[in-house]
Amino acid sequence: MLLVAGISEIVWAYSMKLSADFTKLTPSIITLFFMVLSFGVLAYTMRTLSLGTAYTIWTDIGAMT
């Protein structure tokens, strides 16, 4: 599940770049969807993992790109 959250982080960061400061509709919607998904799945994984472990793995997945 944490891998899904990390990949979602990559997608929303990339689509935010494509949205040109939220002036383009489709990339803006994609950004918001994957942002909510990423944070939601991260919150879900913190039910079983500690905050430090989950956050570190989540940010490391995003930093690999």
Buried (B, 14 or more C-beta within 10 A) or exposed (E): EBEBBBBBBBBBBBBBEEBEEEEBEEBBEBBBBBBEBBBEBBEBBBEEBEEEEBBEBBEEBBEEE
